[in-house]
Amino acid sequence: MRIFGDRRFVEVPGDGVHELPPLLLKSSVSSASLEGVVHRAESIVESDWLIPEEEPADTKAADALEARRVNLAVNLAEQYAAFLAHWEWGESIAEWIRQCEITFGTKPVLRPLLQPDIWPHAGRASFVTLLNDKKIPRGDVNLENAVGYRLTFRQPPPIHFFSEKALMFLNASLAHSAFTAWAGASGEEAASLPPERFQFMVMGTEIREV
C-alpha cells in the first residue's frame, strides 16, 4: 500500500499497464423524447399551480404569464434532462465495474487485489475514483452523483413522478448521500487504484483511450 498525501494507493505487482474493459456510454435520450419532456413539464407546471389561475388583465399581462409558464416548464425539463444524463452515466459505470470485476478475476496479477479494503462487496468506489483520476470526458456530469442516482433508481422514473421542488432537492443531496453511503459500506475509505497502471477506452459519441 502506497500513501501520497491523504490518498492510499494499491500496489499493483510489476510495472505493466493493464487493459480494462471499455466504458460504454449509454444514452436513451433523443431530441424527440426531450420535446416530449418539455410538453409533460408544461402539464406539471399547470397542475402544480405554479402560476396563478386567474385571467390576465390585458395582453401584456397574458404574455408575461405565458413567458413565466414556459420558463418554469423549460427549467423543470432541464433539471430532468440533467437527472437522466447522470443516471445514464451511472448505469454505464455500474456495468463497467461489473466487467472490470471479471477482468480482475481472470488476471493472476490482479486477482489478489480483490480484498475488502480495495473492493468491498457493498461498494466499489475505487473504480469511480479511477475514472475521476483518469479525467475522462463527461461534460457537466458529476460521476459520484451519477453512481448515486443509479444506486437509488434501477430505472429512471418518468418526469411526471417529480415536482419542480422534488427534482431540485434530488439534484442537491440524494445522489451524493447515496454514493457516500455506498462508498463507506466497507467501514473505511477504499484504497485508490493507481491510474498510471490502467488504461481503457471510453466509447460513446466519440471513442477515446484514457
Backbone as a chain_set.jsonl record, in Angstrom:
{"seq": "MRIFGDRRFVEVPGDGVHELPPLLLKSSVSSASLEGVVHRAESIVESDWLIPEEEPADTKAADALEARRVNLAVNLAEQYAAFLAHWEWGESIAEWIRQCEITFGTKPVLRPLLQPDIWPHAGRASFVTLLNDKKIPRGDVNLENAVGYRLTFRQPPPIHFFSEKALMFLNASLAHSAFTAWAGASGEEAASLPPERFQFMVMGTEIREV", "coords": {"N": [[0.847, -1.196, 0.0], [0.67, 2.133, -0.958], [1.161, 5.492, 0.125], [0.209, 8.714, -0.585], [0.201, 11.927, 0.328], [-2.975, 12.457, 1.518], [-3.992, 10.244, 0.342], [-4.428, 6.761, -0.254], [-2.901, 4.215, -2.126], [-3.265, 1.289, -4.069], [-0.801, -1.224, -4.385], [0.206, -2.438, -7.33], [1.469, -5.383, -8.619], [4.542, -5.659, -10.542], [5.358, -3.699, -13.497], [3.793, -3.193, -15.638], [1.123, -1.951, -17.798], [-2.279, -2.324, -17.376], [-4.978, -3.444, -19.317], [-8.271, -2.468, -19.179], [-11.802, -3.296, -19.46], [-13.773, -1.615, -22.015], [-15.433, 1.485, -21.309], [-18.662, 1.785, -21.912], [-20.753, 4.16, -22.99], [-24.085, 4.759, -22.409], [-27.074, 5.954, -23.927], [-30.354, 7.049, -23.943], [-31.773, 9.207, -24.604], [-33.321, 11.244, -26.896], [-33.763, 13.91, -29.335], [-36.466, 14.035, -29.923], [-37.627, 12.761, -27.703], [-36.884, 14.546, -25.721], [-38.351, 16.765, -26.463], [-40.878, 15.813, -25.884], [-40.601, 15.641, -23.122], [-40.535, 18.344, -22.382], [-43.165, 19.101, -23.027], [-44.581, 17.533, -21.168], [-43.566, 18.64, -18.875], [-44.724, 21.169, -18.994], [-47.373, 20.5, -18.445], [-47.077, 19.662, -15.799], [-46.328, 22.045, -14.565], [-48.711, 23.49, -14.857], [-50.561, 21.844, -13.462], [-49.515, 21.805, -10.905], [-50.05, 24.28, -9.93], [-48.2, 26.335, -10.199], [-48.322, 28.721, -11.396], [-50.559, 31.526, -11.349], [-54.152, 31.034, -11.543], [-56.007, 32.901, -12.336], [-57.476, 35.003, -14.878], [-55.448, 36.988, -17.038], [-55.16, 40.587, -16.909], [-54.749, 42.084, -19.216], [-53.342, 42.063, -22.587], [-50.565, 42.33, -22.392], [-50.06, 41.422, -19.791], [-50.944, 38.819, -20.102], [-49.075, 37.829, -21.922], [-46.776, 37.975, -20.367], [-47.432, 36.16, -18.377], [-47.587, 33.804, -19.844], [-44.94, 33.605, -20.731], [-43.709, 33.203, -18.288], [-44.789, 30.725, -17.595], [-43.735, 29.088, -19.618], [-40.987, 29.359, -19.091], [-40.783, 28.185, -16.546], [-41.512, 25.57, -17.198], [-39.47, 24.862, -19.005], [-37.253, 25.048, -17.312], [-37.836, 22.996, -15.496], [-37.791, 20.824, -17.258], [-35.111, 20.909, -18.035], [-33.828, 20.331, -15.617], [-34.719, 17.721, -15.28], [-33.615, 16.529, -17.545], [-30.903, 16.749, -16.895], [-30.867, 15.053, -14.691], [-31.483, 12.612, -16.003], [-29.234, 12.364, -17.677], [-27.191, 12.031, -15.787], [-28.097, 9.662, -14.545], [-27.898, 7.816, -16.645], [-25.141, 7.822, -17.112], [-24.424, 6.725, -14.632], [-25.559, 4.156, -14.861], [-24.021, 3.168, -16.975], [-21.479, 3.176, -15.78], [-21.88, 1.374, -13.673], [-22.23, -1.046, -15.081], [-19.724, -1.158, -16.301], [-18.048, -1.481, -14.078], [-18.834, -4.039, -13.286], [-17.842, -5.502, -15.448], [-15.134, -4.975, -15.13], [-14.671, -6.326, -12.76], [-14.829, -8.97, -13.614], [-12.589, -9.016, -15.301], [-10.478, -8.517, -13.455], [-10.704, -10.842, -11.987], [-9.83, -12.767, -13.76], [-7.166, -12.316, -14.246], [-4.102, -13.274, -13.016], [-2.273, -11.506, -11.764], [-3.839, -9.384, -10.94], [-5.912, -10.524, -9.519], [-5.341, -11.069, -6.706], [-5.768, -8.564, -5.648], [-8.366, -8.235, -5.001], [-9.466, -7.524, -2.361], [-11.157, -6.827, 0.788], [-10.638, -4.126, 1.596], [-10.068, -2.855, -0.71], [-11.925, -3.587, -2.592], [-14.749, -3.552, -1.624], [-17.584, -5.612, -0.875], [-20.062, -4.347, -0.807], [-19.582, -1.991, -2.094], [-17.789, -0.349, -4.708], [-16.112, 1.883, -4.865], [-13.536, 2.638, -5.517], [-13.185, 2.33, -8.224], [-14.728, 4.313, -9.34], [-13.3, 6.465, -8.41], [-10.99, 6.0, -9.884], [-11.911, 6.591, -12.472], [-12.325, 9.338, -12.18], [-9.672, 10.124, -11.619], [-8.476, 9.517, -14.037], [-9.505, 11.46, -15.554], [-11.682, 11.385, -17.416], [-13.622, 12.363, -20.294], [-16.632, 14.006, -19.606], [-18.41, 16.092, -19.661], [-20.763, 18.06, -17.983], [-21.319, 16.23, -16.046], [-21.315, 14.858, -12.831], [-19.503, 12.289, -11.586], [-19.704, 10.817, -9.202], [-22.235, 11.562, -8.263], [-23.674, 10.549, -10.404], [-23.375, 7.756, -10.112], [-24.597, 7.581, -7.647], [-27.294, 8.217, -8.292], [-27.871, 5.974, -9.878], [-27.625, 3.959, -7.985], [-29.818, 4.556, -6.451], [-32.065, 4.469, -8.136], [-33.246, 1.862, -10.056], [-34.351, 2.02, -12.541], [-34.85, 5.023, -14.394], [-37.291, 7.198, -13.094], [-40.293, 8.388, -14.746], [-40.843, 11.819, -15.824], [-43.229, 12.81, -14.797], [-43.396, 11.832, -12.271], [-42.16, 13.577, -10.649], [-42.018, 16.714, -8.921], [-41.247, 20.203, -9.431], [-39.799, 21.106, -7.196], [-39.086, 18.682, -6.04], [-37.225, 17.599, -7.867], [-35.246, 19.521, -7.658], [-34.388, 19.227, -4.975], [-33.56, 16.598, -5.151], [-31.426, 16.696, -6.98], [-29.716, 18.154, -5.428], [-28.972, 16.729, -3.086], [-29.668, 13.927, -2.708], [-28.372, 12.061, -4.476], [-25.645, 12.406, -3.854], [-25.645, 11.618, -1.157], [-26.395, 8.921, -1.399], [-24.224, 7.833, -2.827], [-22.123, 8.33, -1.019], [-22.875, 6.749, 1.17], [-22.724, 4.222, -0.007], [-20.0, 4.1, -0.776], [-18.8, 4.125, 1.712], [-19.485, 1.726, 2.816], [-17.799, -0.358, 3.469], [-16.66, 0.304, 5.817], [-14.349, 1.751, 5.947], [-12.336, 4.11, 4.099], [-11.925, 3.292, 0.706], [-8.946, 2.045, -0.816], [-7.155, 3.668, -3.447], [-6.929, 2.925, -6.969], [-3.958, 2.881, -8.828], [-3.792, 5.257, -11.324], [-1.971, 5.335, -13.468], [-1.404, 2.739, -14.043], [-3.433, 1.531, -15.367], [-5.487, 1.324, -18.284], [-8.067, 2.165, -20.618], [-10.793, 2.197, -22.97], [-13.081, 4.822, -23.687], [-16.225, 4.804, -24.826], [-18.584, 6.325, -26.766], [-20.345, 8.869, -28.216], [-17.957, 9.631, -29.223], [-14.799, 7.903, -29.475], [-12.427, 7.331, -27.094], [-9.191, 6.872, -25.701], [-8.062, 6.333, -22.426]], "CA": [[0.0, 0.0, 0.0], [1.431, 3.374, -1.025], [0.422, 6.642, 0.649], [0.624, 10.009, -1.1], [-0.664, 12.912, 0.967], [-4.059, 11.787, 2.249], [-4.5, 9.173, -0.52], [-3.799, 5.448, -0.207], [-2.959, 3.582, -3.43], [-2.95, -0.126, -4.14], [0.436, -1.568, -5.082], [-0.029, -3.453, -8.358], [2.756, -6.025, -8.927], [5.105, -5.427, -11.856], [5.342, -2.317, -13.97], [2.997, -3.144, -16.858], [-0.162, -1.256, -17.799], [-3.338, -3.31, -17.57], [-6.108, -3.001, -20.13], [-9.581, -2.745, -18.604], [-12.871, -3.265, -20.466], [-14.188, -0.254, -22.383], [-16.598, 2.095, -20.68], [-19.638, 2.026, -22.977], [-21.718, 5.158, -22.528], [-25.415, 4.526, -22.947], [-27.934, 7.139, -23.981], [-31.678, 6.772, -24.492], [-32.437, 10.499, -24.76], [-33.266, 11.797, -28.24], [-34.396, 15.232, -29.426], [-37.913, 13.836, -29.876], [-38.038, 12.476, -26.333], [-36.725, 15.777, -24.955], [-39.508, 17.611, -26.777], [-41.984, 15.28, -25.095], [-40.357, 16.005, -21.724], [-40.955, 19.74, -22.211], [-44.634, 19.124, -23.007], [-45.029, 16.99, -19.883], [-43.198, 19.633, -17.866], [-45.75, 22.221, -19.037], [-48.546, 19.971, -17.729], [-46.765, 19.673, -14.371], [-46.379, 23.442, -14.136], [-50.115, 23.877, -14.751], [-51.264, 21.069, -12.441], [-48.967, 22.115, -9.576], [-50.431, 25.647, -9.568], [-47.012, 27.164, -10.08], [-48.703, 30.032, -11.913], [-51.935, 31.817, -10.932], [-55.189, 30.595, -12.461], [-56.871, 33.988, -12.774], [-57.247, 35.529, -16.212], [-54.667, 38.227, -17.054], [-55.963, 41.783, -17.123], [-54.577, 42.586, -20.578], [-52.465, 41.254, -23.438], [-49.202, 42.365, -21.86], [-50.026, 40.528, -18.633], [-51.095, 37.456, -20.614], [-47.794, 37.437, -22.5], [-45.837, 37.784, -19.268], [-47.818, 34.915, -17.705], [-47.207, 32.704, -20.732], [-43.486, 33.5, -20.68], [-43.358, 32.598, -16.997], [-45.161, 29.302, -17.665], [-42.753, 28.413, -20.47], [-39.699, 29.337, -18.39], [-40.86, 27.173, -15.492], [-41.521, 24.257, -17.845], [-38.133, 24.613, -19.541], [-36.37, 24.813, -16.168], [-38.135, 21.659, -14.995], [-37.303, 19.87, -18.255], [-33.646, 20.903, -17.972], [-33.446, 19.595, -14.409], [-34.972, 16.309, -15.52], [-32.612, 16.082, -18.518], [-29.654, 16.583, -16.148], [-31.041, 13.826, -13.914], [-31.364, 11.479, -16.922], [-27.836, 12.253, -18.113], [-26.43, 11.454, -14.676], [-28.497, 8.265, -14.333], [-27.359, 7.004, -17.733], [-23.726, 7.638, -16.791], [-24.356, 5.777, -13.527], [-25.843, 2.826, -15.402], [-22.844, 2.766, -17.75], [-20.381, 2.903, -14.845], [-22.191, 0.14, -12.941], [-21.931, -2.168, -15.968], [-18.274, -1.182, -16.484], [-17.459, -2.069, -12.864], [-19.065, -5.486, -13.347], [-16.892, -6.056, -16.415], [-13.803, -4.899, -14.507], [-14.592, -7.403, -11.78], [-14.499, -10.193, -14.357], [-11.198, -8.879, -15.759], [-9.591, -8.715, -12.311], [-10.769, -12.236, -11.577], [-9.167, -13.649, -14.73], [-5.74, -11.993, -14.338], [-3.432, -13.664, -11.762], [-1.619, -10.374, -11.106], [-4.857, -8.5, -10.365], [-6.855, -11.265, -8.678], [-5.114, -10.892, -5.26], [-6.161, -7.226, -5.2], [-9.778, -8.225, -4.639], [-9.553, -7.597, -0.907], [-12.247, -5.966, 1.272], [-10.327, -2.71, 1.704], [-9.957, -2.318, -2.062], [-13.106, -3.913, -3.383], [-15.787, -4.011, -0.685], [-18.737, -6.252, -1.505], [-21.175, -3.408, -0.92], [-19.222, -0.783, -2.824], [-16.539, -0.384, -5.468], [-15.873, 3.301, -5.118], [-12.192, 2.85, -6.054], [-13.265, 2.415, -9.677], [-15.231, 5.656, -9.649], [-12.138, 7.323, -8.189], [-10.103, 5.804, -11.035], [-12.476, 7.362, -13.582], [-12.016, 10.744, -11.909], [-8.23, 10.325, -11.752], [-8.141, 9.451, -15.46], [-10.07, 12.673, -16.167], [-12.419, 11.025, -18.623], [-14.547, 13.422, -20.721], [-18.007, 13.727, -19.156], [-19.228, 17.294, -19.668], [-21.153, 18.579, -16.668], [-21.753, 15.113, -15.203], [-20.543, 14.508, -11.642], [-19.528, 10.835, -11.625], [-20.186, 10.284, -7.928], [-23.686, 11.729, -8.269], [-24.223, 9.631, -11.399], [-23.469, 6.437, -9.478], [-25.611, 7.706, -6.601], [-28.61, 8.089, -8.919], [-28.074, 4.582, -10.298], [-27.852, 3.171, -6.774], [-31.148, 4.888, -5.928], [-33.115, 4.093, -9.098], [-32.877, 0.835, -11.033], [-34.769, 2.638, -13.788], [-35.183, 6.428, -14.115], [-38.73, 7.459, -13.094], [-40.743, 9.409, -15.706], [-40.843, 13.171, -15.267], [-44.456, 13.136, -14.066], [-43.244, 11.416, -10.878], [-41.452, 14.625, -9.934], [-42.398, 18.12, -8.956], [-40.065, 21.034, -9.617], [-39.027, 21.12, -5.946], [-38.515, 17.353, -5.814], [-36.021, 17.466, -8.676], [-34.232, 20.417, -7.106], [-33.837, 18.582, -3.784], [-32.902, 15.375, -5.593], [-30.143, 17.067, -7.553], [-28.857, 18.781, -4.429], [-28.484, 15.944, -1.958], [-29.916, 12.495, -2.639], [-27.352, 11.284, -5.183], [-24.403, 12.468, -3.069], [-25.821, 10.802, 0.049], [-26.395, 7.51, -1.791], [-22.853, 7.429, -3.155], [-21.317, 8.348, 0.199], [-23.234, 5.561, 1.951], [-22.191, 3.063, -0.732], [-18.542, 4.112, -0.71], [-18.367, 3.873, 3.081], [-20.091, 0.492, 3.324], [-16.784, -1.285, 3.971], [-16.227, 0.748, 7.133], [-13.212, 2.646, 5.81], [-12.179, 4.601, 2.739], [-11.265, 2.327, -0.161], [-7.684, 2.471, -1.417], [-7.293, 4.03, -4.856], [-6.163, 2.193, -7.963], [-3.033, 3.832, -9.475], [-4.298, 5.486, -12.68], [-0.957, 5.102, -14.497], [-1.276, 1.297, -14.269], [-4.618, 1.029, -16.054], [-5.992, 2.099, -19.399], [-9.304, 1.627, -21.185], [-11.452, 3.061, -23.937], [-14.387, 5.399, -23.372], [-16.916, 4.706, -26.106], [-19.909, 6.937, -26.809], [-20.38, 9.569, -29.497], [-16.567, 9.556, -29.645], [-14.025, 6.837, -28.847], [-11.181, 7.883, -26.559], [-8.41, 5.997, -24.816], [-7.605, 7.048, -21.243]], "C": [[0.884, 1.249, 0.0], [0.559, 4.526, -0.542], [1.034, 7.911, 0.084], [-0.321, 11.057, -0.537], [-1.71, 12.208, 1.814], [-4.678, 10.662, 1.434], [-3.713, 7.89, -0.308], [-3.983, 4.782, -1.57], [-2.564, 2.11, -3.316], [-1.615, -0.315, -4.868], [0.148, -2.726, -6.035], [1.323, -4.074, -8.729], [3.218, -5.727, -10.352], [5.076, -3.956, -12.23], [4.54, -2.16, -15.259], [1.706, -2.355, -16.666], [-1.239, -2.264, -18.169], [-4.514, -2.698, -18.33], [-7.407, -3.433, -19.457], [-10.638, -2.719, -19.703], [-13.249, -1.83, -20.814], [-15.396, 0.206, -21.578], [-17.543, 2.497, -21.804], [-20.714, 2.96, -22.459], [-23.049, 4.951, -23.22], [-26.198, 5.832, -22.952], [-29.245, 6.759, -24.637], [-32.446, 8.054, -24.759], [-32.234, 11.003, -26.183], [-33.921, 13.17, -28.236], [-35.906, 15.111, -29.358], [-38.384, 13.589, -28.45], [-37.9, 13.71, -25.459], [-37.876, 16.736, -25.219], [-40.728, 17.142, -26.0], [-41.837, 15.615, -23.624], [-40.819, 17.434, -21.461], [-42.471, 19.836, -22.159], [-45.17, 18.607, -21.679], [-44.694, 17.96, -18.745], [-44.223, 20.771, -17.833], [-47.001, 21.772, -18.297], [-48.321, 19.983, -16.227], [-46.852, 21.084, -13.819], [-47.826, 23.881, -13.937], [-50.812, 23.151, -13.598], [-50.776, 21.373, -11.034], [-49.252, 23.543, -9.128], [-49.198, 26.519, -9.355], [-47.23, 28.56, -10.654], [-50.147, 30.274, -11.537], [-52.951, 31.415, -11.994], [-56.027, 31.74, -13.016], [-56.468, 34.495, -14.15], [-56.434, 36.821, -16.142], [-55.552, 39.42, -17.406], [-55.87, 42.287, -18.551], [-53.589, 41.701, -21.329], [-51.04, 41.196, -22.899], [-49.056, 41.414, -20.679], [-50.131, 39.069, -19.081], [-49.783, 36.955, -21.198], [-46.763, 37.151, -21.407], [-46.116, 36.462, -18.542], [-47.412, 33.703, -18.537], [-45.691, 32.505, -20.719], [-43.029, 32.853, -19.385], [-43.657, 31.106, -17.008], [-44.129, 28.525, -18.478], [-41.413, 28.304, -19.761], [-39.678, 28.288, -17.288], [-40.803, 25.771, -16.089], [-40.139, 23.906, -18.379], [-37.152, 24.316, -18.413], [-36.574, 23.41, -15.605], [-37.604, 20.601, -15.958], [-35.78, 19.777, -18.221], [-33.148, 20.147, -16.743], [-33.624, 18.095, -14.62], [-33.954, 15.743, -16.517], [-31.264, 15.865, -17.836], [-29.706, 15.312, -15.297], [-30.859, 12.601, -14.805], [-29.917, 11.271, -17.363], [-26.98, 11.617, -17.024], [-26.796, 9.977, -14.489], [-27.888, 7.365, -15.404], [-25.856, 6.79, -17.566], [-23.576, 6.622, -15.658], [-24.601, 4.354, -13.967], [-24.631, 2.309, -16.184], [-21.681, 2.395, -16.831], [-20.631, 1.608, -14.077], [-21.881, -1.088, -13.793], [-20.429, -2.287, -16.191], [-17.589, -1.813, -15.275], [-17.655, -3.581, -12.857], [-18.09, -6.154, -14.324], [-15.466, -6.03, -15.859], [-13.623, -6.007, -13.477], [-14.23, -8.723, -12.458], [-13.038, -10.166, -14.799], [-10.218, -9.118, -14.618], [-9.557, -10.187, -11.905], [-10.036, -13.181, -12.507], [-7.675, -13.385, -14.874], [-5.056, -12.322, -13.012], [-2.794, -12.496, -11.014], [-2.638, -9.506, -10.383], [-5.774, -9.217, -9.369], [-6.607, -11.073, -7.185], [-5.544, -9.519, -4.734], [-7.617, -7.172, -4.767], [-9.936, -8.484, -3.151], [-10.61, -6.616, -0.422], [-11.92, -4.485, 1.311], [-10.214, -2.044, 0.332], [-11.28, -2.468, -2.809], [-14.211, -4.414, -2.45], [-17.006, -4.553, -1.415], [-19.863, -5.259, -1.741], [-20.823, -2.163, -1.715], [-17.876, -0.899, -3.513], [-16.151, 1.039, -5.854], [-14.494, 3.559, -5.703], [-12.216, 2.959, -7.579], [-13.846, 3.751, -10.129], [-14.103, 6.666, -9.459], [-11.162, 7.213, -9.36], [-10.603, 6.6, -12.236], [-12.185, 8.855, -13.403], [-10.527, 11.027, -12.107], [-7.787, 10.311, -13.211], [-8.698, 10.642, -16.23], [-10.797, 12.369, -17.473], [-13.375, 12.156, -19.007], [-15.968, 13.082, -20.311], [-18.878, 14.971, -19.103], [-19.501, 17.797, -18.27], [-21.559, 17.479, -15.69], [-20.781, 14.91, -14.046], [-20.635, 12.983, -11.487], [-20.043, 10.219, -10.322], [-21.702, 10.415, -7.837], [-24.338, 10.773, -9.257], [-24.398, 8.235, -10.808], [-24.515, 6.466, -8.364], [-27.021, 7.597, -7.141], [-28.891, 6.645, -9.312], [-28.287, 3.673, -9.098], [-29.269, 3.368, -6.244], [-32.259, 4.37, -6.827], [-32.594, 3.024, -10.047], [-33.27, 1.27, -12.434], [-35.128, 4.09, -13.486], [-36.693, 6.646, -14.151], [-39.094, 8.488, -14.156], [-40.853, 10.771, -15.029], [-42.095, 13.454, -14.454], [-44.433, 12.611, -12.626], [-42.659, 12.529, -10.021], [-42.221, 15.937, -9.966], [-41.11, 18.918, -9.167], [-39.18, 21.005, -8.371], [-38.379, 19.769, -5.69], [-37.232, 17.171, -6.607], [-34.894, 18.335, -8.139], [-33.573, 19.786, -5.887], [-33.056, 17.321, -4.158], [-31.51, 15.692, -6.121], [-29.179, 17.576, -6.491], [-28.253, 17.794, -3.437], [-28.596, 14.434, -2.085], [-28.8, 11.678, -3.277], [-26.049, 11.25, -4.39], [-24.5, 11.576, -1.84], [-25.767, 9.322, -0.283], [-24.983, 7.025, -2.095], [-21.997, 7.346, -1.902], [-21.592, 7.119, 1.058], [-22.655, 4.302, 1.317], [-20.674, 2.976, -0.598], [-18.035, 3.777, 0.687], [-18.874, 2.571, 3.655], [-19.073, -0.478, 3.894], [-16.267, -0.885, 5.342], [-15.022, 1.656, 7.104], [-13.091, 3.059, 4.351], [-11.395, 3.598, 1.9], [-9.967, 2.898, -0.705], [-7.891, 2.713, -2.904], [-6.462, 3.107, -5.739], [-5.246, 3.185, -8.689], [-3.421, 4.05, -10.935], [-3.282, 5.199, -13.776], [-0.798, 3.625, -14.841], [-2.465, 0.7, -15.014], [-4.977, 1.935, -17.226], [-7.234, 1.404, -19.96], [-9.867, 2.64, -22.168], [-12.756, 3.586, -23.348], [-15.126, 5.519, -24.695], [-18.329, 5.271, -25.991], [-20.064, 7.568, -28.177], [-18.978, 9.641, -30.09], [-15.914, 8.375, -28.934], [-12.703, 7.416, -28.393], [-10.511, 6.836, -25.674], [-7.903, 6.825, -23.655], [-6.789, 6.114, -20.364]], "O": [[1.749, 1.4, 0.864], [-0.649, 4.532, -0.776], [2.228, 8.161, 0.249], [-1.504, 11.08, -0.877], [-1.372, 11.449, 2.723], [-5.755, 10.171, 1.772], [-2.487, 7.915, -0.196], [-5.087, 4.78, -2.115], [-1.655, 1.745, -2.57], [-1.343, 0.366, -5.856], [-0.119, -3.848, -5.604], [2.237, -3.347, -9.119], [2.399, -5.564, -11.257], [4.807, -3.088, -11.4], [4.598, -1.112, -15.903], [1.256, -2.121, -15.544], [-1.117, -2.975, -19.166], [-4.974, -1.597, -18.028], [-7.618, -4.618, -19.198], [-10.389, -2.171, -20.777], [-13.066, -0.926, -19.999], [-16.264, -0.59, -21.218], [-17.266, 3.431, -22.556], [-21.498, 2.588, -21.586], [-23.14, 4.963, -24.448], [-26.007, 6.696, -22.096], [-29.265, 6.217, -25.742], [-33.628, 8.012, -25.1], [-31.098, 11.171, -26.626], [-34.56, 13.555, -27.257], [-36.57, 15.984, -28.799], [-39.406, 14.128, -28.025], [-38.704, 13.914, -24.548], [-38.328, 17.437, -24.314], [-41.516, 17.954, -25.515], [-42.834, 15.85, -22.941], [-41.429, 17.706, -20.427], [-43.014, 20.573, -21.336], [-46.109, 19.177, -21.123], [-45.446, 18.081, -17.778], [-44.551, 21.278, -16.76], [-47.627, 22.569, -17.598], [-49.238, 20.274, -15.46], [-47.387, 21.299, -12.731], [-48.14, 24.566, -12.962], [-51.567, 23.765, -12.843], [-51.526, 21.219, -10.07], [-48.768, 23.979, -8.083], [-49.159, 27.341, -8.44], [-46.428, 29.467, -10.43], [-50.908, 29.315, -11.413], [-52.66, 31.447, -13.189], [-56.685, 31.584, -14.044], [-55.303, 34.433, -14.543], [-56.694, 37.665, -15.284], [-56.556, 39.284, -18.105], [-56.831, 42.869, -19.053], [-53.068, 40.724, -20.789], [-50.39, 40.152, -22.942], [-48.066, 40.69, -20.57], [-49.486, 38.191, -18.51], [-49.412, 35.798, -20.999], [-45.979, 36.208, -21.51], [-45.198, 35.744, -18.146], [-46.949, 32.698, -17.997], [-45.212, 31.371, -20.697], [-42.089, 32.059, -19.371], [-42.872, 30.31, -16.493], [-43.7, 27.441, -18.081], [-40.767, 27.259, -19.824], [-38.683, 27.585, -17.11], [-40.129, 24.889, -15.556], [-39.684, 22.773, -18.222], [-36.311, 23.427, -18.543], [-35.61, 22.719, -15.277], [-37.035, 19.597, -15.529], [-35.221, 18.69, -18.362], [-32.165, 19.41, -16.818], [-32.79, 17.295, -14.195], [-33.485, 14.616, -16.357], [-30.556, 14.909, -18.155], [-28.718, 14.585, -15.193], [-30.169, 11.656, -14.425], [-29.434, 10.14, -17.417], [-26.14, 10.763, -17.308], [-25.916, 9.138, -14.296], [-27.414, 6.271, -15.099], [-25.349, 5.703, -17.845], [-22.703, 5.756, -15.713], [-23.926, 3.436, -13.502], [-24.265, 1.14, -16.061], [-20.98, 1.414, -17.077], [-19.704, 0.83, -13.853], [-21.33, -2.067, -13.289], [-19.905, -3.399, -16.264], [-16.651, -2.595, -15.432], [-16.753, -4.324, -12.468], [-17.577, -7.24, -14.053], [-14.687, -6.954, -16.091], [-12.533, -6.562, -13.344], [-13.425, -9.496, -11.94], [-12.332, -11.168, -14.687], [-9.234, -9.839, -14.786], [-8.51, -10.711, -11.526], [-9.657, -14.279, -12.101], [-6.98, -14.144, -15.549], [-5.384, -11.723, -11.988], [-2.768, -12.484, -9.783], [-2.338, -8.949, -9.327], [-6.344, -8.584, -8.481], [-7.574, -10.924, -6.437], [-5.671, -9.327, -3.525], [-8.059, -6.162, -4.22], [-10.464, -9.514, -2.733], [-10.937, -5.668, -1.135], [-12.801, -3.655, 1.09], [-10.26, -0.818, 0.225], [-11.69, -1.583, -3.56], [-14.564, -5.592, -2.493], [-17.412, -4.018, -2.446], [-20.545, -5.323, -2.764], [-21.705, -1.347, -1.984], [-16.935, -1.478, -2.968], [-15.899, 1.342, -7.02], [-14.286, 4.597, -6.33], [-11.353, 3.615, -8.162], [-13.486, 4.257, -11.192], [-13.961, 7.605, -10.242], [-10.575, 8.211, -9.779], [-9.807, 7.217, -12.944], [-11.841, 9.547, -14.361], [-10.158, 12.045, -12.692], [-6.841, 11.004, -13.585], [-8.403, 10.818, -17.413], [-10.559, 13.01, -18.497], [-13.89, 12.843, -18.125], [-16.465, 12.0, -20.624], [-19.98, 14.922, -18.556], [-18.583, 17.945, -17.463], [-22.088, 17.771, -14.617], [-19.572, 14.804, -14.253], [-21.723, 12.448, -11.28], [-20.743, 9.207, -10.349], [-22.381, 9.492, -7.388], [-25.419, 10.244, -8.996], [-25.442, 7.607, -10.982], [-25.236, 5.488, -8.161], [-27.868, 6.953, -6.522], [-29.997, 6.143, -9.114], [-29.051, 2.711, -9.181], [-29.851, 2.455, -5.658], [-33.281, 3.888, -6.339], [-31.615, 3.245, -10.761], [-32.597, 0.927, -13.406], [-35.666, 4.368, -12.414], [-37.327, 6.31, -15.152], [-38.292, 9.375, -14.447], [-40.944, 10.858, -13.804], [-42.05, 14.251, -13.516], [-45.34, 12.903, -11.846], [-42.662, 12.432, -8.794], [-42.965, 16.227, -10.903], [-40.013, 18.365, -9.089], [-37.959, 20.893, -8.474], [-37.258, 19.701, -5.184], [-36.251, 16.644, -6.083], [-33.729, 17.937, -8.159], [-32.348, 19.801, -5.765], [-32.023, 17.018, -3.56], [-30.534, 15.038, -5.754], [-27.964, 17.444, -6.637], [-27.127, 17.999, -2.985], [-27.711, 13.716, -1.619], [-28.329, 10.707, -2.685], [-25.42, 10.199, -4.264], [-23.554, 10.86, -1.513], [-25.167, 8.542, 0.456], [-24.589, 5.937, -1.673], [-21.23, 6.398, -1.737], [-20.669, 6.518, 1.609], [-22.156, 3.421, 2.016], [-20.129, 1.903, -0.338], [-16.955, 3.204, 0.831], [-18.719, 2.321, 4.85], [-19.422, -1.331, 4.71], [-15.521, -1.637, 5.968], [-14.69, 2.275, 8.115], [-13.678, 2.43, 3.471], [-10.343, 3.112, 2.315], [-9.887, 4.085, -1.019], [-8.703, 2.045, -3.544], [-5.433, 2.578, -5.318], [-5.717, 4.236, -9.126], [-3.381, 3.101, -11.717], [-3.664, 4.856, -14.895], [-0.133, 3.287, -15.82], [-2.5, -0.505, -15.263], [-4.796, 3.152, -17.169], [-7.415, 0.199, -19.787], [-9.458, 3.8, -22.185], [-13.444, 2.885, -22.606], [-14.699, 6.255, -25.584], [-19.157, 4.77, -25.23], [-19.931, 6.886, -29.193], [-18.818, 9.704, -31.309], [-16.414, 7.903, -27.913], [-11.937, 7.935, -29.206], [-11.165, 6.038, -25.002], [-7.365, 7.913, -23.864], [-6.306, 6.524, -19.309]]}, "num_chains": 1, "name": "protein.A"}
